[in-house]
Amino acid sequence: MLARQLLKAGNEYRALRRQIPLGVIRSRAEYDRAVATLDTIIDEIGEDETHPLADLAEALGVFVEAYDKAHYQTPSPSPRAMLRFLMEQHDLGQSDLPEIGSQGVVSEIISGKRSLNVRQISRLAKRFNVSSSVFVEE
């Protein structure tokens, strides 16, 4: 009985995959098709997480994201860029970070003349509630 149900489900799944690229994406063509399908679904459902197609959109998103991670490297921002971003987000000036040093020290770090040390990294991570790895040079 179970074997028959699995066979039927397998056939139905293959038919569904011919319509919608729902599964592991193995090529750029499958990726493009999955993204186009996902875009169409999102255009249809908008922000409605209770829409009947919302689960399908989420599943497609998982497969698209996995393909992206495997095939496209997203560059990480430099520690200086991350510090500038966080300062901007928190509306901070160079003199507002005494935990890493004087305004002059902060200026040198942001301009790339000086690198953050371990103590400064630890204090910035704590202040901004982020992983210390965002402030570590690669």
C-alpha positions in Angstrom: 0.0 0.0 0.0 2.7 2.5 1.0 4.8 1.6 -2.0 1.8 2.3 -4.3 1.2 5.7 -2.6 4.9 6.6 -2.9 4.9 5.7 -6.6 1.8 7.8 -7.2 3.3 10.7 -5.2 6.5 10.5 -7.2 4.6 10.7 -10.5 2.6 13.6 -9.2 5.8 15.4 -8.0 7.5 14.9 -11.4 4.4 16.3 -13.1 4.5 19.3 -10.7 8.2 19.8 -11.4 7.5 20.1 -15.1 5.2 23.0 -14.2 7.0 24.6 -11.3 10.7 24.1 -10.5 10.1 22.9 -7.0 13.2 21.1 -5.9 16.9 21.2 -5.9 18.1 23.6 -8.6 20.8 22.1 -10.7 21.4 24.5 -13.5 21.3 28.2 -14.4 18.2 27.5 -16.6 16.4 25.9 -13.7 17.4 28.8 -11.5 16.1 31.4 -13.9 12.8 29.5 -14.2 12.5 29.2 -10.4 13.2 32.9 -10.0 10.6 33.9 -12.7 8.1 31.6 -11.1 8.8 33.0 -7.6 8.4 36.6 -9.0 5.1 35.7 -10.5 3.8 34.1 -7.3 5.0 37.1 -5.2 3.3 39.5 -7.7 0.1 37.5 -7.2 0.1 37.1 -3.4 2.0 40.3 -2.3 2.6 40.3 1.5 -0.3 37.9 2.3 1.3 35.1 4.2 -2.0 33.3 4.5 -2.5 33.1 0.7 -2.7 29.5 -0.5 0.5 30.0 -2.6 2.5 31.4 0.3 4.0 28.1 1.2 4.9 27.4 -2.4 6.7 30.8 -2.5 8.5 30.0 0.7 9.7 26.6 -0.6 10.8 28.1 -4.0 12.7 30.8 -2.0 14.6 28.1 -0.1 15.7 26.4 -3.3 16.7 29.7 -4.9 18.6 30.8 -1.8 20.5 27.5 -1.7 21.5 27.9 -5.4 22.5 31.5 -4.7 24.7 30.5 -1.8 26.3 27.7 -3.8 27.0 29.7 -6.9 27.4 33.4 -6.0 29.7 34.7 -3.4 28.4 37.8 -1.7 31.3 40.0 -0.6 31.4 40.9 3.0 31.7 44.5 3.9 35.0 45.6 5.3 35.2 46.3 9.1 35.6 50.0 8.3 32.5 50.0 6.0 30.5 48.1 8.7 31.6 50.6 11.4 30.6 53.5 9.2 27.2 51.8 8.4 26.5 51.2 12.1 27.5 54.7 13.1 25.2 56.1 10.4 22.3 53.8 11.5 22.7 54.9 15.1 23.4 58.6 14.2 26.8 58.6 15.8 29.8 60.8 15.1 33.4 59.9 15.5 33.5 61.4 19.0 30.6 59.2 20.1 32.7 56.0 20.3 34.9 56.5 23.4 35.1 52.7 23.8 37.4 52.5 20.9 39.4 55.7 21.4 39.5 59.3 20.8 37.9 61.0 17.8 41.3 60.9 16.1 41.6 57.1 16.6 38.1 56.6 15.2 39.0 58.8 12.2 42.1 56.8 11.5 40.2 53.5 11.7 37.5 54.7 9.4 40.0 56.1 6.9 42.0 52.8 6.9 45.1 54.2 8.5 44.6 52.0 11.6 43.0 48.6 12.1 40.8 47.7 15.0 42.4 45.7 17.8 40.9 42.9 19.7 39.7 45.1 22.6 38.0 47.6 20.2 36.4 44.8 18.2 35.0 43.3 21.4 33.6 46.6 22.6 32.1 47.5 19.3 30.4 44.1 19.0 28.9 44.5 22.4 27.8 48.1 21.8 26.1 47.3 18.5 24.9 43.8 19.5 26.6 42.2 16.5 29.0 39.3 16.0 32.6 40.4 16.5 33.4 38.7 13.2 31.9 41.8 11.3 34.9 43.8 12.6 37.6 41.3 11.8 39.7 41.8 8.6 39.6 38.8 6.3 
